[in-house]
Amino acid sequence: MKIEYIREFMDLAETLNYSASSGRLYISQPTLTRHIQAMEKEIGSPLVVTSSHGVELTREGSLAVPVFRKILKEYDRYLEQCTNLSSHVSGTLKLGLLYYAIDEHFSSFLDYLSDKYPRLELCLSSYQPQQLYEDILSGKVDAGTLFCYEKDLDPDLRFCRATDQRFIAMMGSNHALASAETVTLQELSFSRLIELKGDEFSRNLTRKMLARNNIRFSGSIFTENIDTVPMTIRKAGGVHITGESCRNQHVSDICYKSISGQRTTCALGFMSRASSDDPLVDLLFRETRSYFKDRSI
């Protein structure tokens, strides 16, 4: 039985809500259901029952909680012992990194990882989001840094949050909102939205955020990728919505404005295939949780 399935069951036993647990675990609800069913098949008894009143533990499920808690405690103690032997960790981890987020968010973490695991080879490549998304799914990279909005994740992927990013708006210095300290989505919606033709991943992320906020723009302009946005703004006007890391472009005549309001942030972290059983990816996720949690206090 996979240890991650046990962790997922324990979270479900706490929340008694598939939706809440799948959100906290950054997996889809069907994936969580499938994992619980796999455990039940292996055990030979149902662990939970679902009714109109919600999720309830069966007798077998209630008996499993203290047993699984002890298993996880022993397993985590074992992992801690393994961490003390980190110099023995070896292998190659292929990581894809969004080129505009490396220095600000992940450079120090990668240095930390290399120092802690000197025999671990980090093979790093810089990416635009769409190509990175495709290479994660195809297995060309073991994991990569991408955004996740409100825990809405492809069921074939898993995600480990490092930090949060606020959405910002890119616009020309002559735009009507250029002098504002912050802007709202409602104010922006009177402009045309610049969307990335060659980056479906980022385009869908923005559309999800706009849909959750019930915002529609007056029209769209398409440009190739984030690097061609400033040229498109100068030529056709409009605004582009992206993550805070893109402030690092420092392009002349372009303003970068924070978007105020609820539901205008997304998580930034590592993604990998959900089916990956590479222990080095598990190591990456554990270290990500530990490193960035310590720095958020």
Residue pairs with C-beta under 8 A, 6 or more apart in sequence:
1 39
1 42
2 35
3 71
3 72
3 75
4 35
5 35
5 36
5 38
5 39
6 39
6 68
6 71
6 72
7 25
7 72
8 21
8 25
8 27
8 32
8 35
8 36
9 35
9 36
9 39
9 47
9 61
9 64
9 68
10 65
10 68
10 69
10 72
11 21
11 24
11 25
12 18
12 21
12 32
12 36
12 48
12 55
13 48
13 57
13 61
13 65
14 21
15 21
15 24
16 54
16 55
16 56
16 57
17 54
17 55
18 29
18 32
18 33
18 50
18 55
19 29
21 32
22 28
22 29
22 31
22 32
22 151
23 151
25 32
26 148
26 151
26 153
26 158
26 159
26 160
26 161
27 153
27 155
27 158
27 274
28 153
28 154
28 155
30 155
31 155
31 274
36 47
36 48
39 47
40 46
40 47
43 60
43 64
45 58
45 60
46 58
46 60
46 61
47 57
47 58
47 60
47 61
47 64
48 55
48 56
48 57
48 58
48 61
49 55
49 56
49 58
50 56
57 65
79 286
86 116
86 117
87 117
87 118
87 119
88 119
89 117
89 119
89 120
89 280
89 283
90 119
90 120
91 120
91 121
91 280
92 120
92 121
92 123
92 280
93 120
93 121
93 122
93 123
93 142
93 143
93 280
93 281
93 284
94 123
94 125
94 140
94 141
94 142
94 143
95 110
95 122
95 123
95 124
95 125
95 141
95 142
95 143
95 144
95 145
95 270
95 284
96 125
96 126
96 127
96 132
96 135
96 136
96 141
96 143
96 144
96 145
97 106
97 124
97 125
97 126
97 127
97 144
97 145
98 126
98 127
98 128
98 129
98 132
98 144
98 145
98 146
98 245
99 126
99 127
99 128
100 226
100 245
100 246
100 248
100 249
101 145
101 243
101 245
101 268
102 126
103 248
104 245
104 248
105 145
105 162
105 163
105 245
105 268
106 145
106 162
109 162
109 287
109 288
109 291
109 292
110 122
110 124
112 287
112 291
113 120
113 122
113 284
113 287
114 120
114 122
116 287
117 283
120 280
125 141
127 135
127 144
128 198
128 199
128 225
128 226
129 146
129 147
129 199
129 201
129 202
130 196
130 198
130 199
130 200
130 201
130 202
132 141
132 144
132 145
132 146
132 201
133 144
133 146
133 201
133 271
135 141
135 144
136 143
136 144
136 146
136 157
136 271
136 272
136 273
137 154
137 156
137 157
137 273
139 273
142 272
142 276
142 278
142 280
142 281
142 284
143 270
143 271
143 272
143 281
143 284
143 285
144 270
144 271
144 272
145 162
145 268
145 269
145 270
145 271
146 159
146 201
146 268
146 269
146 270
146 271
147 165
147 202
147 205
147 243
147 266
147 267
147 268
148 159
148 161
148 266
148 267
148 268
148 269
148 271
149 205
149 208
149 209
149 212
149 266
149 267
150 208
150 212
150 263
150 266
151 159
151 267
152 208
153 159
155 274
156 273
156 274
156 275
157 271
157 272
157 273
157 274
158 271
158 272
158 273
158 274
158 276
158 285
159 267
159 269
159 270
159 271
160 269
160 270
160 271
160 284
160 285
160 288
160 289
161 267
161 268
161 269
161 288
161 292
162 267
162 268
162 269
162 270
162 288
162 292
163 267
163 268
163 269
163 292
163 296
164 265
164 266
164 267
164 268
165 243
165 244
165 245
165 265
165 266
165 267
165 268
166 243
166 244
166 258
166 259
166 264
166 265
167 206
167 209
167 241
167 242
167 243
167 244
167 259
167 264
167 265
167 266
168 241
168 242
168 243
168 244
168 246
168 247
168 256
168 257
168 258
168 259
169 177
169 183
169 188
169 239
169 240
169 241
169 256
169 257
169 259
170 194
170 229
170 230
170 233
170 239
170 240
170 241
170 242
170 246
170 254
170 255
170 256
171 177
171 178
171 191
171 233
171 238
171 239
171 240
171 254
171 255
171 257
172 178
172 233
172 234
172 237
172 253
172 254
172 255
173 253
173 254
173 255
175 191
175 237
175 239
175 255
177 183
177 187
177 188
177 257
178 255
178 257
180 187
180 257
181 257
181 258
182 257
182 258
182 259
182 260
183 257
183 258
183 259
183 260
184 259
184 260
184 261
185 210
185 213
185 215
185 259
185 261
185 264
186 215
188 215
188 217
188 239
188 241
188 259
189 215
189 216
189 217
189 218
190 218
191 217
191 218
191 237
191 238
191 239
192 217
192 218
192 219
192 220
192 221
192 236
192 237
192 238
192 239
193 206
193 217
193 219
193 220
193 221
193 238
193 239
193 240
193 241
194 220
194 221
194 222
194 223
194 229
194 232
194 233
194 236
194 238
194 239
194 240
195 203
195 206
195 220
195 221
195 222
195 223
195 240
196 202
196 203
196 222
196 223
196 224
196 225
196 226
196 229
197 222
197 223
197 224
197 225
198 224
198 225
199 225
199 226
202 226
202 242
205 266
206 241
206 242
209 241
209 263
209 264
209 266
210 216
210 217
210 241
212 263
213 261
213 262
213 263
213 264
221 232
221 236
221 238
223 229
223 231
223 232
223 240
226 242
226 246
226 249
229 240
229 242
230 249
230 251
230 253
230 254
232 238
232 240
233 239
233 240
233 254
234 253
241 259
243 266
243 268
244 258
245 268
246 256
247 256
269 288
269 292
270 284
270 285
270 288
272 281
272 284
272 285
